[in-house]
């Protein structure tokens, strides 16, 4: 799955910023400023927060819809993609997506990269796990994971709450992910995510985790910042504060994500976090009858 021109050395930039609800043009202006700043610092990859274009705390689908983007038609997404391609960067941007055919919205992430032969390689991931919070109360869940083949390596986008499901992080690892890119809106009360979930997901899957959170207050809900870049060993390479707008940088060696075997003592103490699995006994993970016993009735949502 690895693009042939991929270099093991990748300079990653993770943006932590405030976002203005419903002010897409202003948010885009500030996003482009950070793309330019990261490019000047030599970044190959830049990750922005969840719903970075629109904000998150909408009170209804009707309120959110005017601030959603239709891929292929959205001038905002095109401008972002062009900015990344011009600077030869891979970009990951959280946005609200509107599907005019199904008349539903998704909480989505755009992954875009420059490609020498084809121009722009773009992929869209739609958040697959939805909490009862903000605009996620009204959007439609996605139905698949995405692997974005970029010059930086194989990137797997998940969004915010998805991180709390180890099955999702493991599934994208099995599909070849070398870095988990996570646009997120962690509010107060979600401190467990930067406290230990990012490190756990990185270690157990032996890939990088790049978590881009926002700061500020939106309709009374405060967001906690603490964006992170985490190594496959679980080591935090960079972490932002709880209130600051900043860009985190780290140099990633993607070769570390390509080996899942940990050799402490050859032949005496070795671990293989993917190869040592025993899928034959994991049937409970997909048993819908078991799931129904543990899952309360979901709120009304339009399913795809």
C-alpha positions as CSV (number, residue, x, y, z in Angstrom):
1,X,0.0,0.0,0.0
2,X,3.0,2.3,0.4
3,X,3.5,4.9,-2.4
4,X,6.8,4.2,-4.0
5,X,8.1,7.8,-3.6
6,X,7.4,7.9,0.2
7,X,10.3,9.1,2.3
8,X,10.7,7.8,5.9
9,X,11.3,11.4,7.1
10,X,8.1,13.5,7.4
11,X,7.8,16.8,9.1
12,X,4.3,17.0,10.6
13,X,2.4,20.0,11.7
14,X,-0.7,19.8,14.0
15,X,-2.7,23.0,14.3
16,X,-4.5,24.0,17.4
17,X,-6.8,27.0,16.9
18,X,-10.0,28.7,17.9
19,X,-12.9,28.4,15.5
20,X,-15.8,30.8,15.0
21,X,-19.2,29.1,14.7
22,X,-20.8,29.7,11.3
23,X,-18.0,31.9,10.0
24,X,-16.6,29.7,7.3
25,X,-14.9,32.5,5.3
26,X,-13.1,33.8,8.4
27,X,-12.1,30.3,9.5
28,X,-10.8,29.5,6.1
29,X,-8.7,32.7,6.1
30,X,-7.1,31.7,9.3
31,X,-6.6,28.1,8.1
32,X,-4.8,29.3,5.0
33,X,-2.5,31.5,7.2
34,X,-1.5,28.4,9.1
35,X,-0.9,26.4,5.9
36,X,1.5,29.1,4.8
37,X,3.2,29.3,8.2
38,X,3.7,25.5,8.4
39,X,5.0,25.5,4.8
40,X,7.6,28.0,5.8
41,X,8.7,25.7,8.6
42,X,9.2,22.8,6.1
43,X,6.1,20.9,7.0
44,X,5.1,18.0,4.7
45,X,1.8,17.2,6.5
46,X,-0.7,19.5,8.3
47,X,-3.7,18.5,10.3
48,X,-6.6,20.8,11.4
49,X,-9.3,20.3,14.0
50,X,-12.8,18.7,13.6
51,X,-15.3,21.0,11.9
52,X,-12.5,23.6,11.4
53,X,-14.4,25.4,8.6
54,X,-17.8,25.8,10.4
55,X,-17.6,25.2,14.1
56,X,-19.3,22.4,16.0
57,X,-22.1,23.5,18.4
58,X,-25.0,23.8,16.1
59,X,-28.5,23.3,17.6
60,X,-30.1,21.6,14.7
61,X,-29.5,20.1,11.2
62,X,-31.4,23.0,9.7
63,X,-29.0,25.5,11.4
64,X,-25.9,23.5,10.4
65,X,-26.8,22.9,6.8
66,X,-26.0,26.4,5.4
67,X,-22.5,26.1,6.8
68,X,-21.8,22.6,5.3
69,X,-19.8,22.0,2.1
70,X,-20.7,19.9,-0.9
71,X,-17.5,18.2,-2.1
72,X,-16.8,18.9,-5.8
73,X,-18.8,22.1,-5.6
74,X,-17.3,23.7,-2.5
75,X,-15.1,26.7,-3.2
76,X,-13.7,26.6,0.3
77,X,-12.5,23.0,0.0
78,X,-11.0,23.7,-3.4
79,X,-9.1,26.7,-2.0
80,X,-7.8,24.6,0.8
81,X,-6.7,21.8,-1.5
82,X,-5.1,24.2,-3.9
83,X,-3.1,25.8,-1.1
84,X,-1.8,22.4,0.0
85,X,-0.9,21.3,-3.5
86,X,0.8,24.6,-4.3
87,X,3.0,24.1,-1.2
88,X,3.5,20.4,-1.9
89,X,1.9,19.5,1.5
90,X,-0.6,16.8,2.5
91,X,-3.5,18.4,4.3
92,X,-6.2,17.1,6.6
93,X,-9.2,19.3,7.3
94,X,-12.3,18.7,9.4
95,X,-15.6,20.1,7.8
96,X,-19.3,19.6,7.7
97,X,-20.3,17.8,4.5
98,X,-23.7,18.0,2.9
99,X,-25.0,15.3,0.6
100,X,-27.6,16.8,-1.6
101,X,-28.8,13.5,-3.0
102,X,-29.5,11.9,0.4
103,X,-30.2,15.3,2.0
104,X,-28.0,14.5,5.0
105,X,-24.9,16.0,6.6
106,X,-21.8,14.2,7.7
107,X,-19.0,15.2,10.1
108,X,-16.1,14.7,7.7
109,X,-12.4,15.1,7.1
110,X,-10.8,15.9,3.8
111,X,-7.4,14.4,3.1
112,X,-5.6,16.0,0.1
113,X,-2.1,15.5,-1.3
114,X,-0.1,16.6,-4.3
115,X,0.8,13.9,-6.7
116,X,3.4,14.3,-9.4
117,X,1.4,12.6,-12.1
118,X,-2.3,13.1,-11.2
119,X,-2.4,16.5,-9.6
120,X,-4.5,16.1,-6.5
121,X,-5.3,12.9,-4.6
122,X,-8.3,13.5,-2.3
123,X,-10.2,11.3,0.1
124,X,-13.1,12.0,2.4
125,X,-13.7,10.2,5.7
126,X,-17.1,10.5,7.4
127,X,-17.1,10.1,11.2
128,X,-18.4,6.6,12.0
129,X,-19.1,6.9,15.8
130,X,-21.3,9.7,16.9
131,X,-21.8,11.0,20.5
132,X,-24.8,12.9,21.7
133,X,-23.0,16.2,21.5
134,X,-23.0,19.3,19.3
135,X,-23.7,18.8,15.6
136,X,-23.1,15.0,16.0
137,X,-26.6,14.8,17.3
138,X,-27.9,15.5,13.8
139,X,-25.4,14.2,11.3
140,X,-25.4,10.8,9.6
141,X,-22.6,8.3,10.5
142,X,-20.2,7.1,7.8
143,X,-20.0,3.5,6.9
144,X,-16.3,2.9,6.1
145,X,-12.7,3.6,7.0
146,X,-10.4,5.4,4.6
147,X,-6.7,4.9,3.8
148,X,-5.2,8.0,2.2
149,X,-2.1,7.1,0.2
150,X,0.1,10.3,0.4
151,X,3.7,11.1,-0.2
152,X,4.0,11.1,3.6
153,X,2.8,7.6,4.0
154,X,-0.5,5.8,4.5
155,X,-2.7,8.0,6.6
156,X,-5.9,6.9,8.3
157,X,-8.3,9.7,9.4
158,X,-10.6,9.1,12.3
159,X,-12.5,12.0,14.0
160,X,-12.7,12.7,17.7
161,X,-15.1,10.2,19.4
162,X,-13.8,7.5,17.0
163,X,-10.6,7.3,19.1
164,X,-12.6,5.8,22.0
165,X,-13.3,2.7,20.0
166,X,-10.2,0.5,19.8
167,X,-11.8,-1.6,17.1
168,X,-11.7,1.4,14.7
169,X,-8.0,2.2,15.5
170,X,-7.1,-1.5,15.0
171,X,-9.1,-1.8,11.8
172,X,-7.2,1.0,10.1
173,X,-3.9,-0.5,11.4
174,X,-4.8,-3.8,9.8
175,X,-5.5,-1.9,6.5
176,X,-2.0,-0.5,6.5
177,X,-2.1,2.8,8.3
178,X,1.2,4.3,9.3
179,X,-0.3,7.4,11.0
180,X,-3.7,8.0,12.5
181,X,-4.7,11.6,11.8
182,X,-7.4,12.8,14.2
183,X,-9.2,16.1,13.8
184,X,-11.0,16.5,17.1
185,X,-13.1,18.8,19.3
186,X,-12.3,17.6,22.8
187,X,-14.5,19.6,25.2
188,X,-14.1,19.8,29.0
189,X,-14.8,16.3,30.3
190,X,-12.8,14.6,27.5
191,X,-9.4,14.8,29.2
192,X,-9.0,11.0,29.1
193,X,-8.3,11.3,25.4
194,X,-5.1,13.3,25.7
195,X,-4.3,11.8,29.1
196,X,-4.0,8.2,27.8
197,X,-6.1,7.2,24.8
198,X,-3.9,8.8,22.2
199,X,-0.8,7.0,23.7
200,X,-2.6,3.7,24.0
201,X,-3.8,3.7,20.4
202,X,-0.3,4.6,19.2
203,X,1.4,1.9,21.2
204,X,-1.1,-0.9,20.6
205,X,-1.1,-0.3,16.8
206,X,2.5,0.9,16.5
207,X,1.8,3.9,14.4
208,X,1.9,7.7,14.9
209,X,-1.2,9.5,16.2
210,X,-1.6,13.2,15.2
211,X,-4.5,14.7,17.2
212,X,-5.6,18.3,16.3
213,X,-7.9,19.8,18.9
214,X,-9.4,23.3,19.1
215,X,-9.5,25.9,21.9
216,X,-12.0,28.5,22.9
217,X,-15.6,28.6,23.9
218,X,-18.5,27.9,21.6
219,X,-22.1,28.5,22.9
220,X,-20.9,28.0,26.5
221,X,-18.9,24.8,25.8
222,X,-15.1,25.1,26.4
223,X,-12.6,23.1,24.5
224,X,-9.5,21.8,26.2
225,X,-6.7,22.0,23.5
226,X,-3.8,19.7,24.3
227,X,-3.3,18.7,20.7
228,X,-0.6,16.0,20.4
229,X,1.8,14.2,18.2
230,X,2.5,10.7,19.6
231,X,5.1,8.2,18.4
232,X,4.5,4.5,17.8
233,X,6.1,3.8,21.1
234,X,3.4,5.8,22.9
235,X,5.9,8.7,23.6
236,X,4.4,12.2,23.3
237,X,6.6,14.0,20.9
238,X,4.8,17.3,21.2
239,X,1.7,18.6,23.1
240,X,0.0,22.0,23.2
241,X,-1.3,23.8,26.2
242,X,-5.0,24.0,27.1
243,X,-5.7,27.6,25.8
244,X,-3.1,28.5,23.3
245,X,-3.4,28.8,19.5
246,X,-0.3,27.2,18.1
247,X,1.2,24.7,15.6
248,X,3.0,21.6,16.9
249,X,5.9,20.2,14.8
250,X,7.6,16.9,14.9
251,X,9.8,14.9,12.5
252,X,8.3,11.4,11.9
253,X,10.3,8.4,10.8
254,X,7.6,6.3,9.1
255,X,9.8,3.2,9.1
256,X,8.9,2.9,12.8
257,X,5.2,2.4,11.8
258,X,6.1,-0.4,9.3
259,X,7.4,-2.8,11.9
260,X,4.9,-4.2,14.4
261,X,7.3,-6.6,16.0
262,X,9.0,-5.5,19.3
263,X,12.1,-7.5,20.0
264,X,13.4,-7.0,23.5
265,X,15.5,-10.2,23.6
266,X,15.7,-12.1,20.3
267,X,13.9,-15.4,20.6
268,X,13.3,-14.8,24.3
269,X,11.0,-11.8,24.6
270,X,9.3,-10.6,21.5
271,X,5.9,-9.0,20.8
272,X,3.9,-8.7,17.6
273,X,0.8,-6.6,18.2
274,X,-0.8,-7.5,14.9
275,X,0.7,-11.0,14.2
276,X,0.0,-12.3,17.7
277,X,-3.8,-11.6,17.5
278,X,-6.2,-14.5,17.8
279,X,-9.2,-13.5,15.6
280,X,-10.9,-16.9,16.0
281,X,-12.0,-16.0,19.5
282,X,-13.1,-12.4,18.7
283,X,-16.6,-13.2,17.4
284,X,-18.2,-11.2,20.2
285,X,-16.9,-8.0,18.5
286,X,-19.4,-8.4,15.7
287,X,-22.2,-10.2,17.5
288,X,-25.2,-7.9,17.1
289,X,-27.2,-9.7,19.8
290,X,-24.5,-9.0,22.3
291,X,-24.3,-5.4,21.2
292,X,-28.0,-4.9,21.7
293,X,-27.7,-6.0,25.3
294,X,-25.2,-3.2,26.0
295,X,-26.4,-0.4,23.7
296,X,-29.4,1.7,24.6
297,X,-31.7,2.8,21.9
298,X,-30.0,5.5,19.9
299,X,-31.5,9.0,19.3
300,X,-33.4,9.5,16.1
301,X,-30.9,9.8,13.2
302,X,-31.2,9.3,9.5
303,X,-29.2,6.3,8.5
304,X,-27.4,6.2,5.1
